[in-house]
Amino acid sequence: MMNNLNIRNADINDLPVIVDIYNSTISGRMVTADLELVTVESRENWFHEHSPNFRPLLVVEYQGQICAWLSFQSFYGRPAYNGTAEISIYIHQDFRGRKLGKYLLQKAIDACPQLQIKTLLGFIFGHNEPSLKLFSHFGFEKWAHLPNVAELDGIERDLIILGKRVN
């Protein structure tokens, strides 16, 4: 499957599919702190915060269908942190469990020198073992543990911040 993937910069016409993939993760309470579905309109500003040469938003196509997306977000929004980015990977439910996460995380790491990113961060719920395992596989280390900072359906959850120097 990996040989048949096309990775490209997202364009505004991709936003509905990006939002659909994101929304598909909300009910599982494992990946995002959003509790309700988001709208395309509510994500337009977020979309425009990305740029191909600084903080890309990439979509992954398999046989012409977007099956995943990957984004780099600025950390803390101050210029001194420009060398640090948070990475997010979201995979369409029909494509999960096919090692696409490993493929995309490696692509993200490989892109860092060109994007002038020296540090990658992952913000992952403490109960999201698959994502914690994925990032650990690539040498990310636990840099912070924020206990009980999120409440999902009445259950308090930890946030783990994983980091990796990539330069």
Secondary structure, DSSP 8 states (H G I E B T S, - for coil): -GGGEEEEE--GGGHHHHHHHHHHHHTTTSS-S--S---TGGGHHHHHT-BTTTB-EEEEEETTEEEEEEEEEESTT-GGGTTEEEEEEEE-GGGTTSSHHHHHHHHHHHHHHHHT--EEEEEEETT-HHHHHHHHHTT-EEEEEEEEEEEETTEEEEEEEEEEE--
